[in-house]
């Protein structure tokens, strides 16, 4: 399944790496693509293994806000 998250507060390469790293560590996440210009994060994942809330929490732990 694919999901696009709207993440606020990302502005640089470090931000991109932090968000990508946090999501890729989660079981069930297949791929992550961060678009700094739009603040969007495209995530491909196995919905039987992980849900949106868990991904949202992982991003928020890095210090960014996820808007629904």
C-alpha positions in Angstrom: 0.0 0.0 0.0 1.2 3.6 -0.6 0.5 6.6 1.6 1.5 10.2 1.4 2.1 12.0 4.6 2.2 15.8 5.0 5.2 16.6 7.2 5.9 20.1 8.5 9.3 21.4 9.6 11.6 19.6 7.1 13.9 22.1 5.4 17.3 20.4 4.6 19.1 17.2 3.8 19.5 16.3 7.5 15.7 16.6 7.9 15.2 14.3 4.9 17.7 11.7 6.3 16.1 11.8 9.8 12.6 11.1 8.4 13.7 8.5 5.9 15.9 6.7 8.6 13.1 6.7 11.2 10.6 5.2 8.7 12.9 2.7 7.1 13.7 1.2 10.6 10.0 0.2 11.0 9.0 -3.3 10.2 6.7 -3.3 7.1 8.0 -0.2 5.4 9.3 -1.0 1.9 10.3 2.4 0.6 10.3 6.1 1.6 10.6 9.1 -0.6 10.9 12.6 0.9 10.0 15.7 -1.0 11.4 18.7 0.9 9.9 21.3 -1.5 6.3 20.1 -0.9 6.7 18.7 2.6 5.3 15.3 1.4 6.6 11.9 2.3 5.6 9.0 0.1 5.7 5.7 2.0 5.2 2.2 0.5 4.3 -0.3 3.2 2.7 -3.6 4.2 -0.6 -2.6 5.8 -0.8 -6.0 7.6 2.4 -5.1 9.4 2.3 -1.4 10.1 -0.3 1.4 10.2 -0.3 5.2 9.7 -0.2 6.0 13.4 3.0 4.1 13.9 4.6 5.9 11.0 3.3 9.2 12.3 4.8 8.6 15.7 8.2 7.7 14.3 8.3 11.0 12.4 7.1 13.0 15.4 9.8 11.4 17.5 12.3 13.0 15.1 10.8 16.4 15.9 8.5 17.0 12.9 4.7 17.5 12.8 2.6 15.2 10.6 -0.7 16.8 9.4 -3.5 14.5 8.5 
